[in-house]
Amino acid sequence: MTRVGFLSFGHWQNVEGSQARTGGDVLLQAIDLAVAAEELGVDGAYFRVHHFARQHASPWALLAAAAAKTTRIELGTGVIDMRYENPLAMAELAAQADLIARGRLELGISRGSPETVIDGYRVFGFEPADGETDADMARRHTSSFRAAIAGEPLAAGNPRMVGTSALQPIQPQSPGLSDRIWWGAGTRATAVWTAEQGMNLMSSTLLTEDTGVPFDELQAEQIAMFHEAWTQDRTPRVSVSRSILPIFDDETRYYFGLSAQREQTDQVGILDGAQSRFGRSYVGEPEQIAAELAKDAAVQAADTVLVTVPNQLGPDFNARMLEVIVRDIMPVVDAGA
């Protein structure tokens, strides 16, 4: 059975029609949606992280608050830009959030995506070392973070305080968190690297390469290469993101009806200097979407589908949309596997 989660970018803007006018609105509504999604049987509540933008930012307060309000649903990120992170401070914050969630945290991390600012990580105090790229720095931060959450001793103890000078790990520790780290991979090569590092694979609606084949087929190839490269003794997880907008009442027809009349196709363009392929959206009646997703090669290859939600329409609207996806669409998709 495919797990289904929602992925919210947390857009907020004080414009007509938006239910999320402020940063406070977005945070409180995200918690409300996580609670509602859990009641509906949705498996995951995931939040995108951007800096210097009117969207979700550093996720720790939100994850902890959502964890305190829920009991079952996975809580995650998709993804944290590791160029911006102090890895040891992040290890403490992640462990605290996971303990509050009682082991439900699923952290998606990566080098990050195109930003609204230039080299914003430098303003946060992080500079690549000599000979490093910003991507190298992100991977270095990732290595330090993963060592810390795995309990690696890091700092010499003060004998007057703890009776020993032996190296001490960061605290608190949250057992099992090490196995719940995902890397957001934009290429097939990065997916192989992710498997070699022993991290789960998170793949979005964008791949920063293009071979001319449809997006879902290219992404399915990425997933296959990830599995082939996996050597750990646990079963890895793979998620893919999809834009799924079902039309099931007058309100959804008002918002999505025109889009449903247009042919939904992949888009190819240049992003950060690389030819990239953007996956299509799925817009229409639930039966139509279910039939199309059942033929999506990457959806069939993944164990988790993250549905990007139009969060500015508010938690009640998005809860109704998620209910239709869980009740009417995904069972048909699973049956077609």
N, C-alpha and C positions, 0 to 999 in steps of 0.2 A: 504493500500500500504506500503510495507516494505521500510524503509529508507535504503539507501546505503551510506556508508562512506568508505574512505580509511584510513588505519592505517600504518604509516611509522615508522620503527625503526630508520631510519636515519643512516644506516651503511655507513661508508666511509673508503676507503683504496686506497693507491696509487699503484694499481696493474693493469696489462693489462686487458682491457675490462670494467673497472669501469668508469662510468661517474661521480662518486662522489669521487674525490681523496683527498679532504680536508674537514675540518669542515665548511669552508666557502661555498664550493660547496654544501654541504648537506643543509645548511640553505637557500641559495638562490634558490636552486632547489625545496625545500619544498614549498616555497612561490609560485613559478611558477606552481607547481602541484596543489596547492589549487586554484589558479586563473583558471587554465584549467579545473579542476574538476567542479568548479562552472558553467562554461560555458557549460559543458556537462550535467548538471542537477544532478550531484552527490550531495548528501545531507550533507556530513560531511567530514572534513579534520582533522584527529586525529594523534597525535604524541606520540610515546612511549618515556618515560624518563628513562635514565640510567645514572649513575655516574661512573667516572673512566673508561669509555669505549669510543671507537670511534663510537659513536652513538649520537642521540639527547640527550641533557642534560637538565638543567633547562629551562623550555619552554617559559618563559614570553616574551622575546624579539621576538621569532618566532611567538607566538600567536598574539602579538600586530601588528607585521609587516604584517602578513597574514590578520588580521582584517582590516587594513588600505587599503589593496589592493582588498578586496572583499566586497560584500554587502549582500549576502543571505546565503551562506553556513555556516553550523555549524562548529565551531572550538573547538577542544577538545584535551584531553590527555588520554592516555590509557597505563599505569597509572603513576601518580606521587607517588613516594615512600615517605610516610609521616614521616618516621624515620629521613629524612634529612631536614625537613622543620621547619623553624621558623614560627609558625602558624600565628602570627600577621603580619609579613612582607609579608607572602604569601597572607594574606587577602587583603592587600593594592595592591599588584601586580595583583592579580586576579580581583579585582574590576576595576582597571585601564584598564586591557586588555578587560574586558567585556564591559566597557563603550565605548572604541574605537570600539569594535565589535557591539555596539548597541544591547546588549543582546543576542549574539549568542554563548557565551562560554558554553561549556559542559565539566566539569572537572571530569575526572576519577582519583580517588586516591585509595591508598591501603597501606598495610603494605610493599609492594615491593616484588621483585622476587629475585632468586639467583643472586649473584653479581660476578663481576670479581675480587673484593677485599674482604678482611675479615673485617666486621664491619666498613665499610666506613663511616657510619653516625657518628662514634666517631671522625673521623678526621674533620667532619663538625661542631663539637662542641656539639653533643647531646649524652647524657648518660642516659640510663634507670634509673629511681629512684629505691631506695631500694625496693626489692620485685617485680619489674617490669621486664617483658621480653621486647625485642625490639618490638614485636607486640603490647604489652600493651602501650608502648610509642607512637607508631604510632597512635593508637586509641585516646590517650590523646591529641596528637597534632591535630588530626582531630576534636575532640570536641571543642578545643579552636579556631581553624580556622572557624568552622561553626558558633560558637557564634559570632565571630567578623564580618563575612560577613552578619549576620542577624541583625547587629546594636546594639549588647549588649554593654551597657556602661562599660568601662573598667578602665579608669584612671581618677583620680580626676582632675578637672579643676583648673587652676591657676586664682584666682579671679582678679588679676591685669591684666590678659590678656583677659579673656573671661567673667569676671563679675560674675562668679559662681564657687563654689567648687564641683558642681555636677559631677558625673562620666560622662566621655565623650567616645563616640565610635570612632573607627578608621575611617579615611576618606581617599579616597572617599568611598561612599557606592554605590552599583549597585543593584537596586531593581530587585528581581526575581532570582538573582544568587543562593540564598539558595536552590531553587528548582531544580537547574541544577548541582547538585553534585552526582557523581556516585561512587560506591565502587566496586573495582575489587575483586570479590569473587571466591576463588578456591575450595570451598566445598559447600555442601548443607547447613551445619550448618551456615557457614558464610553468605550465601544468606539469611537465616532467620534473622540473626542479622542485615544485611543490611536493610531489610524491617522494622524491629523494630526501626531502627534509622531514618527511613524516607528518605533514599537515594535511588537513582535509582541503578539498577543492571548492572554491566559490567562483562561479563564472556568470557574468552579467549579461545584459542585452547588447553588449559591445565587445567585439574582438578587434584588437589593434593589429590585425593582419587580414589578408584576403587572398583566397586562392581561386575565386570565381565560382565556388559551389555555394548553394544556399546556406544561410547562417546556421540553421539547425544541424546541417550535415557537418559543417566545419566545427561546430561546438561539440558534436558527438565524437568527432575524430579527436578533439582535444581531450575529452573524457576518457576515451579508449586508451590514449597514450598515457594518461595519468594512471589508470589502473594497471597498465602493463609495467610501468616503472615502480609501482608500489611494492615494497619489500617488508613492511612492518607486519607484526603478528596479530594486529587488530584489523577489523574491517573499516576501510576509510569511508567517509561520506562525501557526497557531491551535491551541490546545489546549483540550480540555474535560475535566473530571473526572467520573468515575462511580464509584459504589459497586457493585462487581461481586463477588458471592459465589457461586461455583459449588459445587454439591453433587456430589461424585464418589466419595466413599468414606464409611465409617462415621464417621470423625472430623468431616468437614465436615457430614454429616447431623446429628451430635450438636450442633454449634455453630449451624447455620443452618436446620435442618429446620423448626422452628416458624415462623421468619420466612417460609420458602417457602410455608407454608400460608395466610399472610395476603396479602390483595391489596396489591400495591405501587403506591402512588399518590403524586402530588405532595402537598406540604404547603404551606399558605398561612398566614402569620402575620405579626406585627409584629416587626421587628428594627431596633433603633436608631431607632425612631419611624417607620419606613417599612414599608408592606405589602410583604412579600417572598414569593418562591416558591422552595421547596426541591424539587430534583429527586428523583424516586423512586430506590429501590435496585433492583438486578437480582439476584434470588436464585432459585436453582433448578438444574435439570439443565443442563449446558452447551448442549445443543441448544436448549432453551427460551430461555435467555439470548441465544444467538446470533441466534435468530429475532427476539427483541424489540429487540435493539440494531440489527439491520439496518433496523428501522423508525424508529429514533431520528434525527430530522431533524438535530440538532446534531452527533451522532457522524458522520453522513455528510458534514457540511459541514466538519468539522475535519480537520487532518492528523495530530493527535496526541491520543490518549486516555490520561489519567492515571488509573490505578486506585488508589483509596484502599485501603490494606491495613490489616488488624487487627494492628498490629505487636506487640501484647502476646502474641500466640500464637506468636511466635518466628520466626526467619528460615527454618528448615526448612519449617514449615507454609506460610509465605507464598511460598516458592520453589515448592512443589508447586502452590499455587493459581495462581501466575503461569504456570507451565508449561501448565496446562490452558487458561488464557485465551489464551495465545499459540498453542497447538497446535490447540485444538478450537473456540474461539469466534471469534477475530478473523478467521481466513480466511473463515468464513461471512459475517461482517459485511462484509468487503471485497467478497465476491462479490455481495452484495446492493446494493452502491453503484450 
